[in-house]
Structure formats: C-alpha cells, structure tokens
Amino acid sequence: MFRKSLDVIFNFQYMFSKMCTRCRIVKSFDQFSKASKTRDGLQYTCKPCHTIENRVSRAKVIERKIEEALVQY
C-alpha cells in the first residue's frame, strides 16, 4: 500500500514536468518555451540551456564572418 502511494506521488510530479535534453534536469513546464512542432508543444531544452546554445551559435557565426572578412583583404 505504501509503495502504491509513492508511485502516485512520483507520477503526479512528472505529469507537470519535463527533462531537459541538454542539462538532464527535470523542470516544470514553465521552464520550457513553446514549440508547435513537438509532440508535447514544448521545446526539448529548457530556457536557460536554450539561451546558452543561442549565444554559442551567435559567437561561432561572428567568428566565421570575421575570418571571411580577413581572407577577403
């Protein structure tokens, strides 16, 4: 009986949360941005991880543009 009640509590906790695929931490739905093409309607990565990915991506683009500009001159 005790085990069954723990399972109900455990499952209830995961009904309103999701694991980020980048940091592997279970977070509530409000920590994920919307994504209409995914099954649950939320992005795969949480907002903080998504911000980090965007900053890294932008830095790579800027680096590449600087290298291209140096090669042209």
Sine and cosine of phi, psi and omega as CSV:
sin_phi,cos_phi,sin_psi,cos_psi,sin_omega,cos_omega
0.00,0.00,-0.69,0.72,0.00,-1.00
-0.89,0.45,-0.66,0.76,0.01,-1.00
-0.88,0.47,-0.67,0.75,-0.01,-1.00
-0.90,0.44,-0.64,0.77,0.01,-1.00
-0.93,0.38,-0.56,0.83,0.07,-1.00
-0.92,0.40,-0.63,0.78,0.03,-1.00
-0.89,0.46,-0.64,0.77,0.01,-1.00
-0.90,0.43,-0.70,0.71,0.03,-1.00
-0.90,0.44,-0.70,0.72,-0.02,-1.00
-0.89,0.46,-0.72,0.69,0.00,-1.00
-0.92,0.39,-0.61,0.80,0.03,-1.00
-0.89,0.46,-0.62,0.78,0.01,-1.00
-0.88,0.47,-0.65,0.76,-0.05,-1.00
-0.99,0.10,-0.12,0.99,0.07,-1.00
-0.94,0.35,-0.48,0.88,-0.07,-1.00
-0.90,-0.44,0.44,0.90,0.00,-1.00
-0.57,-0.82,0.18,-0.98,-0.07,-1.00
-0.48,-0.88,0.48,-0.88,0.02,-1.00
-1.00,-0.08,0.75,-0.66,0.08,-1.00
-0.95,0.31,0.72,-0.69,-0.03,-1.00
-0.97,0.24,-0.25,0.97,-0.02,-1.00
-1.00,-0.06,-0.79,0.61,-0.06,-1.00
-1.00,-0.08,-0.19,0.98,0.05,-1.00
0.88,0.47,0.52,0.86,0.05,-1.00
-0.95,-0.32,0.69,-0.72,0.04,-1.00
-0.98,0.18,0.83,-0.55,-0.05,-1.00
-0.75,-0.66,0.32,-0.95,0.01,-1.00
-0.95,0.30,0.30,-0.95,-0.06,-1.00
-0.87,0.50,-0.49,0.87,-0.03,-1.00
-0.94,0.34,-0.15,0.99,0.06,-1.00
-1.00,0.04,0.02,1.00,-0.02,-1.00
-0.87,-0.50,0.65,-0.76,0.06,-1.00
-0.99,0.16,0.28,-0.96,0.00,-1.00
-0.97,0.25,0.53,-0.85,0.08,-1.00
-0.51,-0.86,0.95,-0.33,-0.12,-0.99
-0.93,0.36,-0.37,0.93,-0.07,-1.00
-1.00,0.04,-0.13,0.99,0.02,-1.00
-1.00,-0.01,0.31,-0.95,-0.09,-1.00
-0.89,0.45,-0.68,0.74,-0.03,-1.00
-1.00,-0.09,0.00,1.00,0.05,-1.00
0.99,0.12,0.17,0.99,-0.01,-1.00
-0.81,-0.59,0.43,-0.90,0.04,-1.00
-0.92,0.40,0.32,-0.95,-0.01,-1.00
-0.97,0.23,-0.47,0.88,0.00,-1.00
-0.95,-0.31,0.49,-0.87,0.01,-1.00
-0.96,0.29,0.21,-0.98,-0.06,-1.00
-0.86,0.50,-0.71,0.70,0.02,-1.00
-0.89,0.45,-0.66,0.75,0.02,-1.00
-0.92,0.38,-0.62,0.79,0.02,-1.00
-0.90,0.43,-0.62,0.78,0.05,-1.00
-0.88,0.47,-0.69,0.72,0.02,-1.00
-0.89,0.46,-0.70,0.71,0.02,-1.00
-0.86,0.50,-0.67,0.74,0.01,-1.00
-0.90,0.44,-0.66,0.75,-0.01,-1.00
-0.91,0.42,-0.66,0.75,0.03,-1.00
-0.90,0.43,-0.69,0.73,-0.01,-1.00
-0.89,0.46,-0.70,0.71,0.02,-1.00
-0.89,0.46,-0.64,0.77,0.00,-1.00
-0.90,0.44,-0.62,0.78,0.03,-1.00
-0.91,0.42,-0.65,0.76,0.01,-1.00
-0.90,0.43,-0.69,0.72,0.01,-1.00
-0.89,0.45,-0.68,0.73,0.05,-1.00
-0.85,0.52,-0.72,0.69,-0.03,-1.00
-0.89,0.45,-0.64,0.77,0.02,-1.00
-0.91,0.41,-0.62,0.79,0.04,-1.00
-0.91,0.42,-0.69,0.72,0.01,-1.00
-0.89,0.45,-0.66,0.75,0.03,-1.00
-0.90,0.44,-0.62,0.78,0.01,-1.00
-0.92,0.38,-0.61,0.80,0.02,-1.00
-0.93,0.37,-0.58,0.81,0.00,-1.00
-0.93,0.36,-0.57,0.82,-0.02,-1.00
-0.92,0.38,-0.49,0.87,-0.06,-1.00
-0.99,-0.14,0.00,0.00,0.00,0.00
